[in-house]
């Protein structure tokens, strides 16, 4: 029996939602600290920032690639923002677009090199991560820049009840990605080339342009995450994005994104992040060694990849059609 893709995606998201709900319920019963206002605020803040990182990775993975330089782009963006504040005294209304343009430019460089050299995005972004990190270190001499504006410090701490204001940026990015992937031709073409590059090329999809576009959006999202992280820690440091790679990768895998490209699930990624942050929060409340979080994230990635392989075998048998398949090559199931 052939399954409708939307039903499958919704079923996956529903399962993840149940896991989040059960996890939150269990934590609230086990520990009185979990429902404290400050803890919920911290949890939501972590979810907001980690979701941005995961979205940045998801956009490139949708093409069948991977962006290893997300953390380096975020770190350099934070350093540039702090440098323009402390050393040059630029107004914030000018700093923000400069930082976002910088992230966009770094994403463009990643995509351009990937397309023009034919080398995998993994290798290109790995090399560029070293370059961006080196630039951050050269600017700061490996020291944080603390002279950020009070308005930026306030942004990093602003909230309404338990809701952190920086989460608004995450919601805007989430809405933008949903519109792009599901309503715009270019977004659908990105999914198409990730699902079947040869078929996409034969039907006229501009492969190179779409790969570059995905990297540009990824770089832009990374710069937003870097700026918001700088506001939270109240310093611009080259190391701001050092720990982004594994959690971001884990979230998209757990959320149901295919590593080969062609299938993304925005809600699934958000729920994947929520699961990881609930686990991290539980371990923090129980005063568990924080290094255990990394170990657990790695284990979750392994399990999710194994489950993903099982899902791909189902697709190979024709039970489920991957998101982004071209109408000209296979009719869309309704």
Buried (B, 14 or more C-beta within 10 A) or exposed (E): EEBEBEEBBBEBBEEBBEBBEEBBEEBEEEBEBBEEEEBBBBBBBBBBBBBBBBBBBBBBBBBBBBBBBBBBBBBBBBBBBBBBBBEEEBEBEEBBEBBBEBBBBBBBBBBBBBBEEEEEBBBBBBBBBEBBBEBBBEBBEEEBBEEBBEEBBEBBBEBEEBBBBBBEBBEEBBEBBBEBBEEEEBBBBBBBBBBBBEBBEEBEBBBBEBBBBBBBBBBBBBBBBBBBBBBBBBBBBBBBBEEBBBBBBBBBBBBBBBBBBBBBBBBBBBBBBBBBBBBBBBBBBEEEEEEEBBEBBEEBBEEBEEEBEEBBEEBEEEEBBBBBBBEEBBEEBE
